[in-house]
Amino acid sequence: MSQYLGPKRSDLIDAPLLSRFFSTLDSLVNRKVKVYVLGGTALTLVGLRKEGSRDIDISCDDDFNAISESVNKVMASFRAARIFIPITQSGKEVRNYYFPKDAIVQIFGTDLTENKRLPEDFHKFAHRLKTIEWVMPEGGVVKSMSCDDLFNHISIYTLGFADIFCSKIFGLRERDRNDLVFMIEHRGLYFRWHKKFILKRFQEFWKANRNTSEDIKKGAIRTYNWFQEKYPNHLLTLKLK
């Protein structure tokens, strides 16, 4: 069983804090909005990262500027440092806001994450989040809250499990590798039953990232092959079209 090697819990955004963030954002939005959570944020909300996420990564297919403005207001309400850093990648703007616990909120365009692109059809495999659960420190009691009770305007979607896995493969950070190990060891049956689908989704990620840097592409191949050799019953041999 893998051991979490990331920062201390006090440096992370756990499920209760994510709930607070999204409920505050919901109060500032006056129309229906779909928000897609990515990476460690998604793993935290589906209960696979108990410690929480270092930052909040979201994507939206609604008015980018309007969502960005609302996020900025959330930061102000949390009395965080209101430092705004616009970063342009591939013709799209990625906006970073400082967040409590030295974390940041990153808002991406529909198909863009920090160093890689999502396949255009990632929406098809996203799952609407129905509840947010976390384990209380006192006595290990599981607390659960319905998203319908928490939010009036926001619908939160997590990437499909295979897409979370593939996006982590294209990450070059140590915590991405830790997450990959944790996902395989705690959802082993999923990988055994969906090996072909996972390979297909990796191929789609590869197509979407043809124009990314060679270092990232080589790193993704190296990471997939390493995990395939370590877990041959969970992943198929890599074939790129």
C-alpha positions, -999 to 999 in steps of 0.1 A, spaced: 0 0 0 14 34 -9 22 61 16 13 97 10 45 117 4 31 152 -2 31 182 22 16 182 56 -22 184 59 -21 220 70 -6 229 36 -34 212 17 -70 219 7 -92 191 20 -128 182 12 -143 205 38 -123 235 25 -132 226 -11 -169 225 0 -165 259 15 -148 272 -16 -174 260 -40 -204 270 -19 -190 305 -17 -184 305 -54 -220 293 -59 -233 322 -39 -217 346 -64 -229 329 -96 -264 339 -108 -269 312 -134 -263 276 -140 -227 267 -144 -208 235 -150 -174 233 -133 -150 204 -140 -125 196 -113 -91 182 -123 -62 164 -109 -57 163 -71 -89 183 -66 -109 155 -83 -91 128 -63 -99 147 -31 -136 151 -39 -140 114 -49 -123 103 -16 -90 90 -30 -69 118 -15 -79 120 22 -51 146 29 -64 170 2 -50 188 -27 -21 213 -29 -42 236 -51 -76 238 -68 -77 230 -106 -110 237 -124 -121 240 -160 -153 256 -172 -171 259 -205 -190 290 -195 -180 326 -195 -143 324 -185 -140 360 -174 -172 359 -153 -160 328 -134 -126 343 -129 -141 374 -114 -162 353 -91 -132 333 -80 -114 366 -72 -142 376 -50 -141 342 -32 -104 349 -25 -113 383 -10 -139 367 12 -114 343 25 -90 372 33 -64 357 11 -37 377 -7 -54 391 -38 -25 386 -61 -36 381 -97 -11 366 -122 -23 362 -158 -4 335 -178 -10 328 -214 -4 293 -229 -13 282 -264 -33 314 -270 -55 309 -239 -52 326 -205 -46 306 -173 -53 326 -142 -38 319 -109 -51 333 -75 -34 328 -42 -54 307 -18 -53 300 19 -26 275 30 -3 288 3 -22 270 -24 -36 285 -56 -68 282 -76 -62 277 -113 -89 282 -139 -83 266 -173 -100 268 -206 -122 238 -215 -94 217 -230 -63 230 -214 -45 221 -182 -11 234 -170 12 217 -194 -11 195 -214 -44 193 -232 -74 172 -224 -90 153 -253 -119 173 -267 -144 146 -257 -134 145 -220 -169 159 -211 -185 126 -222 -167 107 -195 -170 132 -167 -192 123 -137 -215 147 -119 -205 149 -82 -235 140 -60 -220 142 -26 -189 155 -8 -176 132 19 -148 134 44 -136 117 75 -139 137 107 -106 137 128 -125 128 159 -134 91 158 -131 87 121 -168 95 115 -176 100 78 -195 132 71 -214 135 38 -232 165 23 -254 165 -8 -242 188 -36 -279 196 -43 -281 210 -8 -248 228 -10 -251 244 -44 -279 262 -62 -262 272 -95 -230 252 -97 -229 216 -110 -195 200 -102 -181 173 -125 -150 152 -120 -130 139 -149 -136 103 -157 -114 80 -136 -94 69 -167 -89 105 -177 -77 115 -142 -52 86 -145 -40 96 -180 -37 133 -170 -15 123 -141 7 102 -164 14 134 -184 24 151 -152 61 151 -144 58 157 -107 66 133 -79 31 137 -64 16 127 -98 35 94 -96 23 90 -59 -12 95 -71 -9 70 -99 4 43 -74 -25 51 -50 -51 49 -78 -39 15 -90 -35 0 -55 -69 13 -43 -89 8 -75 -73 -24 -88 -105 -40 -100 -113 -10 -122 -79 -12 -139 -83 -50 -145 -118 -46 -160 -110 -15 -181 -75 -20 -194 -85 -16 -230 -104 16 -222 -75 31 -202 -52 24 -231 -76 40 -256 -79 71 -234 -41 73 -232 -40 72 -270 -66 101 -271 -45 121 -246 -14 114 -268 -33 128 -299 -44 158 -280 -8 165 -269 10 161 -302 22 197 -301 33 197 -264 70 195 -255 91 164 -263 101 162 -227 65 159 -216 57 133 -242 88 112 -235 80 115 -198 44 102 -204 56 72 -223 83 65 -197 58 67 -169 32 45 -186 57 18 -194 71 19 -159 36 13 -144 28 -13 -171 59 -33 -161 51 -29 -124 14 -37 -128 11 -60 -159 -23 -72 -148 -37 -37 -146 -24 -20 -178 -19 -32 -214 13 -28 -233 15 7 -248 6 11 -285 6 45 -300 -13 52 -333 
